[in-house]
């Protein structure tokens, strides 16, 4: 039976996804280039994107000249009706279609995919074994929402505040997704995974920090009063943040520290 975590079902349900699509950070060009350069040929590729959400990654590769010319067809698999609705409104390319499905029930026929991408959702995979099995050729995990704890104290404080509300969800930071790379099924089918990480800064305002936290599933599901308290707490942290690196103080713009991790698994 296909499984979707209960918090994800509600937190990414209908009516919650416009904020997600607007506020989540976009995928950096150098990460897209790194993935593209790892492929053994120029394509064109049949691509399966699992947990495709509102289409942020889909739009990124469709708009990238190197990627777009290498895409034959893209099947975007997403269990949230609300996210699929935003996808259909924002992805305008006949090669890309969104379908209802999960990690363990993709609906994709055997042997169809040349490339499988999981852009932001792999940590939700309940048993870390993908139903696509032998047809699984590449797995790419881009975590563009992993705040760096190595630098700004204010960012770590925001992270500490919102983590109190995770409700037992398998968040990326916990590293539970790494179990996938230690299973007998993985060892039988794939070479050792390749990993590359980048640290960088995006520009943000106090409202962007609040909205980005508010787009998380486990914050979305909070009762209104509790959610408002979390948002107020974030504002307080940012407003007292003596280690903010200002880009333009008059406009309220400061640096928002991020890390991107790309993991590539190649079939033997």
Beta strands, then each sheet from edge to edge (+ up, - down):
strand 1: 45-50
strand 2: 71-77
strand 3: 96-99
strand 4: 115-117
strand 5: 140-142
strand 6: 146-147
strand 7: 194-204
strand 8: 246-248
strand 9: 253-264
sheet 1: 3+ 2+ 1+ 4+
sheet 2: 5+ 9- 6+
sheet 3: 5+ 9- 7+
sheet 4: 5+ 9- 8+
end
